[in-house]
């Protein structure tokens, strides 16, 4: 059984009035033992940022966590990196 793995996303939140230039990346990676990992990286644009890896036994759980995080970040003002650069 194959499951649909979401494409990685790269989001930006830029607010020049508040001197805010942040990025947030989310991707899904397979593990060696048949599970999947949700890899999150965030920080100020231009830095390496911080990373967090969450491992799940079932790909469905990983996909649900991915969707929840993406929805939360978009509600907080993050946009796709290509759109964030536009005025």
Helices and strands as residue ranges (DSSP letters): E 9-15, G 16-18, E 20-30, E 36-44, E 50-56, H 59-75, E 79-80, H 81-84
